[in-house]
Amino acid sequence: LSLDVEGAEELIMKDFPFDTYTISFATIERPKLGLQALMEKNGYNFVMLLVNWGETIWVHNSVLELMSLEEIKGIVSKAKLRERPLQKGEKYFDIKTGQFKTFQ
C-alpha cells in the first residue's frame, strides 16, 4: 500500500478494516502521531524514513515472523536512492514528532 493523500492519511485509515485485511508493507507520507499510533495498535511497525520529506515504510507483525526488522531495513536501505546529506537550514520530517523541523 502506498498512502499519500496530502494530509488526509489518518482520516482515510481511521475506518480501515484492519481485522479483515492485512497489508504486509505500507509506505505513508508524513504520518502524524495519531496515524502512527493507529498503525502500531493494529500490528504495524515503523521500519524507517525513506526520504527527508517524510516518506516512511511500515511492516506488519506477520512479516516479522519471516524476517527481522533489521533484515528489512537492510534490504530497503540497499534499494532506496541515496540522498544527499541535509544542508543547514533545510526542512526534514521528524518521525518522532510527526512534524517538519529545520536541520541545524
CNS distance restraints for C-alpha pairs under 8 A (distance, minus, plus):
assign (resid   1 and name CA) (resid  23 and name CA) 6.88 0.50 0.50
assign (resid   1 and name CA) (resid  25 and name CA) 6.51 0.50 0.50
assign (resid   1 and name CA) (resid  26 and name CA) 4.60 0.50 0.50
assign (resid   1 and name CA) (resid  27 and name CA) 6.33 0.50 0.50
assign (resid   2 and name CA) (resid  26 and name CA) 5.68 0.50 0.50
assign (resid   2 and name CA) (resid  27 and name CA) 4.79 0.50 0.50
assign (resid   2 and name CA) (resid  28 and name CA) 6.18 0.50 0.50
assign (resid   3 and name CA) (resid   9 and name CA) 6.66 0.50 0.50
assign (resid   3 and name CA) (resid  26 and name CA) 7.30 0.50 0.50
assign (resid   3 and name CA) (resid  27 and name CA) 6.00 0.50 0.50
assign (resid   3 and name CA) (resid  28 and name CA) 4.78 0.50 0.50
assign (resid   3 and name CA) (resid  29 and name CA) 6.51 0.50 0.50
assign (resid   4 and name CA) (resid   9 and name CA) 6.83 0.50 0.50
assign (resid   4 and name CA) (resid  28 and name CA) 6.11 0.50 0.50
assign (resid   4 and name CA) (resid  29 and name CA) 5.34 0.50 0.50
assign (resid   5 and name CA) (resid   9 and name CA) 5.91 0.50 0.50
assign (resid   7 and name CA) (resid  30 and name CA) 7.73 0.50 0.50
assign (resid   8 and name CA) (resid  12 and name CA) 6.26 0.50 0.50
assign (resid   9 and name CA) (resid  13 and name CA) 6.13 0.50 0.50
assign (resid   9 and name CA) (resid  28 and name CA) 7.74 0.50 0.50
assign (resid   9 and name CA) (resid  31 and name CA) 7.18 0.50 0.50
assign (resid   9 and name CA) (resid  35 and name CA) 7.46 0.50 0.50
assign (resid  10 and name CA) (resid  14 and name CA) 5.77 0.50 0.50
assign (resid  10 and name CA) (resid  31 and name CA) 7.62 0.50 0.50
assign (resid  10 and name CA) (resid  32 and name CA) 7.64 0.50 0.50
assign (resid  10 and name CA) (resid  34 and name CA) 7.11 0.50 0.50
assign (resid  10 and name CA) (resid  35 and name CA) 5.12 0.50 0.50
assign (resid  11 and name CA) (resid  15 and name CA) 7.81 0.50 0.50
assign (resid  12 and name CA) (resid  16 and name CA) 7.16 0.50 0.50
assign (resid  13 and name CA) (resid  35 and name CA) 7.68 0.50 0.50
assign (resid  14 and name CA) (resid  35 and name CA) 7.87 0.50 0.50
assign (resid  14 and name CA) (resid  38 and name CA) 7.42 0.50 0.50
assign (resid  17 and name CA) (resid  21 and name CA) 6.29 0.50 0.50
assign (resid  18 and name CA) (resid  22 and name CA) 6.37 0.50 0.50
assign (resid  18 and name CA) (resid  42 and name CA) 6.67 0.50 0.50
assign (resid  22 and name CA) (resid  60 and name CA) 7.48 0.50 0.50
assign (resid  23 and name CA) (resid  59 and name CA) 7.92 0.50 0.50
assign (resid  23 and name CA) (resid  60 and name CA) 6.72 0.50 0.50
assign (resid  24 and name CA) (resid  59 and name CA) 5.73 0.50 0.50
assign (resid  24 and name CA) (resid  60 and name CA) 5.19 0.50 0.50
assign (resid  24 and name CA) (resid  62 and name CA) 7.41 0.50 0.50
assign (resid  24 and name CA) (resid  63 and name CA) 6.34 0.50 0.50
assign (resid  25 and name CA) (resid  57 and name CA) 7.09 0.50 0.50
assign (resid  25 and name CA) (resid  58 and name CA) 5.67 0.50 0.50
assign (resid  25 and name CA) (resid  59 and name CA) 4.61 0.50 0.50
assign (resid  25 and name CA) (resid  60 and name CA) 6.50 0.50 0.50
assign (resid  26 and name CA) (resid  57 and name CA) 5.68 0.50 0.50
assign (resid  26 and name CA) (resid  58 and name CA) 5.11 0.50 0.50
assign (resid  26 and name CA) (resid  59 and name CA) 6.50 0.50 0.50
assign (resid  27 and name CA) (resid  55 and name CA) 6.59 0.50 0.50
assign (resid  27 and name CA) (resid  56 and name CA) 5.38 0.50 0.50
assign (resid  27 and name CA) (resid  57 and name CA) 4.37 0.50 0.50
assign (resid  27 and name CA) (resid  58 and name CA) 6.19 0.50 0.50
assign (resid  28 and name CA) (resid  55 and name CA) 5.77 0.50 0.50
assign (resid  28 and name CA) (resid  56 and name CA) 5.27 0.50 0.50
assign (resid  28 and name CA) (resid  57 and name CA) 6.39 0.50 0.50
assign (resid  28 and name CA) (resid  58 and name CA) 7.72 0.50 0.50
assign (resid  29 and name CA) (resid  54 and name CA) 5.44 0.50 0.50
assign (resid  29 and name CA) (resid  55 and name CA) 4.24 0.50 0.50
assign (resid  29 and name CA) (resid  56 and name CA) 6.02 0.50 0.50
assign (resid  30 and name CA) (resid  53 and name CA) 7.51 0.50 0.50
assign (resid  30 and name CA) (resid  54 and name CA) 4.56 0.50 0.50
assign (resid  30 and name CA) (resid  55 and name CA) 5.99 0.50 0.50
assign (resid  30 and name CA) (resid  56 and name CA) 7.10 0.50 0.50
assign (resid  30 and name CA) (resid  93 and name CA) 6.96 0.50 0.50
assign (resid  30 and name CA) (resid  95 and name CA) 7.65 0.50 0.50
assign (resid  30 and name CA) (resid  98 and name CA) 6.72 0.50 0.50
assign (resid  30 and name CA) (resid  99 and name CA) 7.83 0.50 0.50
assign (resid  31 and name CA) (resid  35 and name CA) 5.79 0.50 0.50
assign (resid  31 and name CA) (resid  36 and name CA) 6.11 0.50 0.50
assign (resid  31 and name CA) (resid  54 and name CA) 7.80 0.50 0.50
assign (resid  31 and name CA) (resid  56 and name CA) 7.79 0.50 0.50
assign (resid  31 and name CA) (resid  95 and name CA) 7.61 0.50 0.50
assign (resid  31 and name CA) (resid  98 and name CA) 6.24 0.50 0.50
assign (resid  32 and name CA) (resid  36 and name CA) 6.30 0.50 0.50
assign (resid  32 and name CA) (resid  97 and name CA) 7.66 0.50 0.50
assign (resid  32 and name CA) (resid  98 and name CA) 4.52 0.50 0.50
assign (resid  32 and name CA) (resid  99 and name CA) 7.32 0.50 0.50
assign (resid  33 and name CA) (resid  37 and name CA) 6.16 0.50 0.50
assign (resid  33 and name CA) (resid  96 and name CA) 7.85 0.50 0.50
assign (resid  33 and name CA) (resid  97 and name CA) 6.78 0.50 0.50
assign (resid  33 and name CA) (resid  98 and name CA) 5.52 0.50 0.50
assign (resid  34 and name CA) (resid  38 and name CA) 6.23 0.50 0.50
assign (resid  35 and name CA) (resid  39 and name CA) 6.12 0.50 0.50
assign (resid  36 and name CA) (resid  40 and name CA) 6.23 0.50 0.50
assign (resid  37 and name CA) (resid  41 and name CA) 5.98 0.50 0.50
assign (resid  38 and name CA) (resid  42 and name CA) 6.32 0.50 0.50
assign (resid  39 and name CA) (resid  43 and name CA) 6.53 0.50 0.50
assign (resid  39 and name CA) (resid  44 and name CA) 5.15 0.50 0.50
assign (resid  39 and name CA) (resid  45 and name CA) 7.38 0.50 0.50
assign (resid  40 and name CA) (resid  44 and name CA) 4.80 0.50 0.50
assign (resid  40 and name CA) (resid  45 and name CA) 5.99 0.50 0.50
assign (resid  40 and name CA) (resid  46 and name CA) 7.98 0.50 0.50
assign (resid  43 and name CA) (resid  60 and name CA) 5.69 0.50 0.50
assign (resid  43 and name CA) (resid  61 and name CA) 5.49 0.50 0.50
assign (resid  44 and name CA) (resid  58 and name CA) 6.16 0.50 0.50
assign (resid  44 and name CA) (resid  59 and name CA) 5.37 0.50 0.50
assign (resid  44 and name CA) (resid  60 and name CA) 4.32 0.50 0.50
assign (resid  44 and name CA) (resid  61 and name CA) 5.97 0.50 0.50
assign (resid  45 and name CA) (resid  58 and name CA) 5.39 0.50 0.50
assign (resid  45 and name CA) (resid  59 and name CA) 5.26 0.50 0.50
assign (resid  45 and name CA) (resid  60 and name CA) 6.21 0.50 0.50
assign (resid  45 and name CA) (resid  61 and name CA) 7.01 0.50 0.50
assign (resid  46 and name CA) (resid  56 and name CA) 7.56 0.50 0.50
assign (resid  46 and name CA) (resid  57 and name CA) 6.31 0.50 0.50
assign (resid  46 and name CA) (resid  58 and name CA) 4.61 0.50 0.50
assign (resid  46 and name CA) (resid  59 and name CA) 6.68 0.50 0.50
assign (resid  47 and name CA) (resid  56 and name CA) 7.48 0.50 0.50
assign (resid  47 and name CA) (resid  57 and name CA) 5.52 0.50 0.50
assign (resid  47 and name CA) (resid  58 and name CA) 5.31 0.50 0.50
assign (resid  47 and name CA) (resid  59 and name CA) 6.70 0.50 0.50
assign (resid  47 and name CA) (resid  69 and name CA) 6.81 0.50 0.50
assign (resid  47 and name CA) (resid  72 and name CA) 7.57 0.50 0.50
assign (resid  47 and name CA) (resid  73 and name CA) 6.41 0.50 0.50
assign (resid  48 and name CA) (resid  56 and name CA) 5.84 0.50 0.50
assign (resid  48 and name CA) (resid  57 and name CA) 5.74 0.50 0.50
assign (resid  48 and name CA) (resid  58 and name CA) 7.54 0.50 0.50
assign (resid  48 and name CA) (resid  73 and name CA) 7.02 0.50 0.50
assign (resid  49 and name CA) (resid  54 and name CA) 6.50 0.50 0.50
assign (resid  49 and name CA) (resid  55 and name CA) 6.01 0.50 0.50
assign (resid  49 and name CA) (resid  56 and name CA) 4.46 0.50 0.50
assign (resid  49 and name CA) (resid  57 and name CA) 6.58 0.50 0.50
assign (resid  49 and name CA) (resid  95 and name CA) 7.56 0.50 0.50
assign (resid  50 and name CA) (resid  54 and name CA) 7.21 0.50 0.50
assign (resid  50 and name CA) (resid  55 and name CA) 5.35 0.50 0.50
assign (resid  50 and name CA) (resid  56 and name CA) 5.37 0.50 0.50
assign (resid  50 and name CA) (resid  57 and name CA) 6.88 0.50 0.50
assign (resid  50 and name CA) (resid  80 and name CA) 7.22 0.50 0.50
assign (resid  51 and name CA) (resid  55 and name CA) 5.60 0.50 0.50
assign (resid  51 and name CA) (resid  56 and name CA) 7.55 0.50 0.50
assign (resid  51 and name CA) (resid  83 and name CA) 7.35 0.50 0.50
assign (resid  52 and name CA) (resid  91 and name CA) 7.90 0.50 0.50
assign (resid  52 and name CA) (resid  92 and name CA) 4.98 0.50 0.50
assign (resid  52 and name CA) (resid  93 and name CA) 5.92 0.50 0.50
assign (resid  53 and name CA) (resid  91 and name CA) 7.62 0.50 0.50
assign (resid  53 and name CA) (resid  92 and name CA) 5.42 0.50 0.50
assign (resid  53 and name CA) (resid  93 and name CA) 5.41 0.50 0.50
assign (resid  54 and name CA) (resid  92 and name CA) 7.14 0.50 0.50
assign (resid  54 and name CA) (resid  93 and name CA) 4.86 0.50 0.50
assign (resid  54 and name CA) (resid  94 and name CA) 7.57 0.50 0.50
assign (resid  54 and name CA) (resid  95 and name CA) 7.58 0.50 0.50
assign (resid  59 and name CA) (resid  63 and name CA) 6.75 0.50 0.50
assign (resid  59 and name CA) (resid  64 and name CA) 7.81 0.50 0.50
assign (resid  60 and name CA) (resid  64 and name CA) 7.09 0.50 0.50
assign (resid  61 and name CA) (resid  65 and name CA) 6.98 0.50 0.50
assign (resid  62 and name CA) (resid  66 and name CA) 7.52 0.50 0.50
assign (resid  63 and name CA) (resid  67 and name CA) 6.49 0.50 0.50
assign (resid  64 and name CA) (resid  68 and name CA) 5.34 0.50 0.50
assign (resid  64 and name CA) (resid  69 and name CA) 6.61 0.50 0.50
assign (resid  67 and name CA) (resid  71 and name CA) 6.31 0.50 0.50
assign (resid  67 and name CA) (resid  72 and name CA) 7.08 0.50 0.50
assign (resid  68 and name CA) (resid  72 and name CA) 6.40 0.50 0.50
assign (resid  69 and name CA) (resid  73 and name CA) 6.15 0.50 0.50
assign (resid  70 and name CA) (resid  74 and name CA) 6.16 0.50 0.50
assign (resid  71 and name CA) (resid  75 and name CA) 6.31 0.50 0.50
assign (resid  72 and name CA) (resid  76 and name CA) 6.12 0.50 0.50
assign (resid  73 and name CA) (resid  77 and name CA) 5.89 0.50 0.50
assign (resid  74 and name CA) (resid  78 and name CA) 6.28 0.50 0.50
assign (resid  75 and name CA) (resid  79 and name CA) 6.29 0.50 0.50
assign (resid  76 and name CA) (resid  80 and name CA) 6.03 0.50 0.50
assign (resid  86 and name CA) (resid  90 and name CA) 6.48 0.50 0.50
assign (resid  86 and name CA) (resid 103 and name CA) 6.97 0.50 0.50
assign (resid  87 and name CA) (resid 103 and name CA) 6.91 0.50 0.50
assign (resid  88 and name CA) (resid 102 and name CA) 7.70 0.50 0.50
assign (resid  88 and name CA) (resid 103 and name CA) 5.30 0.50 0.50
assign (resid  88 and name CA) (resid 104 and name CA) 5.14 0.50 0.50
assign (resid  89 and name CA) (resid 102 and name CA) 5.51 0.50 0.50
assign (resid  89 and name CA) (resid 103 and name CA) 5.28 0.50 0.50
assign (resid  89 and name CA) (resid 104 and name CA) 6.18 0.50 0.50
assign (resid  90 and name CA) (resid 102 and name CA) 5.52 0.50 0.50
assign (resid  90 and name CA) (resid 103 and name CA) 5.44 0.50 0.50
assign (resid  91 and name CA) (resid 100 and name CA) 6.25 0.50 0.50
assign (resid  91 and name CA) (resid 101 and name CA) 5.47 0.50 0.50
assign (resid  91 and name CA) (resid 102 and name CA) 4.45 0.50 0.50
assign (resid  91 and name CA) (resid 103 and name CA) 6.08 0.50 0.50
assign (resid  92 and name CA) (resid 100 and name CA) 5.40 0.50 0.50
assign (resid  92 and name CA) (resid 101 and name CA) 5.50 0.50 0.50
assign (resid  92 and name CA) (resid 102 and name CA) 6.31 0.50 0.50
assign (resid  92 and name CA) (resid 103 and name CA) 6.89 0.50 0.50
assign (resid  93 and name CA) (resid  98 and name CA) 7.02 0.50 0.50
assign (resid  93 and name CA) (resid  99 and name CA) 5.83 0.50 0.50
assign (resid  93 and name CA) (resid 100 and name CA) 4.36 0.50 0.50
assign (resid  93 and name CA) (resid 101 and name CA) 6.26 0.50 0.50
assign (resid  94 and name CA) (resid  98 and name CA) 5.71 0.50 0.50
assign (resid  94 and name CA) (resid  99 and name CA) 5.58 0.50 0.50
assign (resid  94 and name CA) (resid 100 and name CA) 5.82 0.50 0.50
assign (resid  94 and name CA) (resid 101 and name CA) 6.53 0.50 0.50
assign (resid  95 and name CA) (resid  99 and name CA) 7.15 0.50 0.50
